Amino acid sequence: MTTKISSANVDATITTPAGAQTLTNKTIGPTAEVVAITAAAPAATTNFDLATQAVQYYTSNAANNFTLNIRGNSTTTLDSYMAVGSSLSLALMITVGATGYYLTAFQIDGASVTPKWLNGTAPSAANGNTVVMYSLSILKTASATYTVLGTSIQFF
């Protein structure tokens, strides 16, 4: 995932970070997540590439229900992108027209995963003429094994 760091004060002893680094008495300013704004509707299977974005916003009305597939990118699996014991968060925003199309299935690297949804209720419809935001936190617990926590919020 690409994250822009607005300001960072790092002394000259860390010139080329490699692996885990311990920073003491350092300041990292506010960060801004990369947003991909797409003037289209989500495809039947929509890929979300975490190596290049943290937020995806489809601005054209959804034309069908869809499956969301999370991956590193077209050549990198999420499994190889994430270390065991790490987590990441993403947001997918879908513009919904008169027909309430919504997320019906979820995958990581093409394999089905069942998220744990807020209040135990998976999305089962969307109101028309809204923007629906799916917010997901992915925790990698073992090789190719994830716990996914999700929420679905409709903005009118």
N, C-alpha and C positions, 0 to 999 in steps of 0.2 A: 504494500500500500504506500502510496506517495503522500507524504505529509509535509506541508510547507511550515517551516519554523520561522516565525517573524523575527525573533531575536534570540541569540544564544551567546553567552559569554563562556568560552572554553579556553583554558590557558594553553600555551604552546606545547606542553608536554604530551598532548594527545593530538598528533598530527594526522595519523591515519588509523582511525578506530578499526579494530578487528575483534570480532566476538563480543562478549559482554564487557562493558566498561563501567567502572564505578566513578561517578562524578561527585565530588565533595565541594560544597559551597559554590555551586554553579546555578545559574538562572536560565530557565527556558521560558520564553514569553508565550503569548497565546498562539495556538496553532489553528490553521484553517484546513479543513478536509477538502479533498478534490471532489468536485461534483461534475458528473457527466450529464449534460442536458441534451436530450435526444428528441428531435421534432418528428417523432414517429410513435406508433403504438407498440406495446410489447408483443413479441412473437409468441407462438404457441409454447415454445420452450425458449425462455429468455435467459441468456448467460449474463452473469454478474462477475466481472473481472476485478478482484480485489487488489491486484497488483497495480491497477491504474486509477482506481476510484474508491471512494468510501460511500458516496451517495450517487444514485442514478435517478434521474427525473425524466419520465416520458411525458411529453407535453401534448401529444395527440390522443384523442379518445381511444381507449382500449376497444379492440374489435372482437375479442374472444377471452375466455378464461385462459389462464396460462400456468405453466410450470416454471419455477425459478430454479436455475442451476448455478450454484456458487462454485467458483474455481479461482485459481491464481490468475491465469489468463489462458489464451488458446493453446499454449505450449507447456504450461506449468500447472500441475494439480494443486489444489488447496492443501492436500496432504503434504506435499513437498515444500509448500510456501510457509506453512505454520509448524512451529515446534510443539511437541507434547507439553502441556502445561501452559500454553499461551491462549489468549483470547483476542477476538476482534469484534468490532461492531460495524454494522452497515445500515443504510436506509435506502429503501426503494420507494419511489413516489410514482403513482400511476394516475393519469387523468382519466376520469370515468365520465362518459357521455350519458345519454338517456338510459342505456341498458347497463345494468350493474355488474359488469364483468369483474372478476377477482382472481386472486392467487388460489389455485386448487391443489397444487403439489409442490414439494420442495425437494431439491437434490443438492448433494455436494459431490463434485467430480462425476456427475452422471448417475450416482447411486442415491436411491430414495432415503430420506431422513425425515423423521416425524418430529417437528419442533414441539416444545412445551410452550403452549400459548398462554398469555396472561388470562387469568381466571379460568383456565382449562377449556377455553372455547376457541377452536380454530375458525378462521374466516369461512363463512358459508354463503355470503352474498355481499354486495356493495350497493349502496344507494346511488341512484343516478345523479349526474351533474355534481360530482364531488372530485376531490383529489384524495386518494387513499395512500397513506404512508405505512409501509411495513418496516418495522424496526427490528433487527435481529442481532443477537449476540451469540457468537459461536465460540465454544470452548473446546479445544482439542484435548481429549482425555487419554488417547492412545493412538497408535498408528491407524489412520483412516477411521477413527472413532471420535464422534463429536456429541456434545450436548448443545442443543440450539434452543434459545429462549426468544420468543417472538411476541410482538404486539402488532395490532392492526388498528389504525386510527383514521377516521373519515373526517375530512375538512370540507365544510359546506361553504 
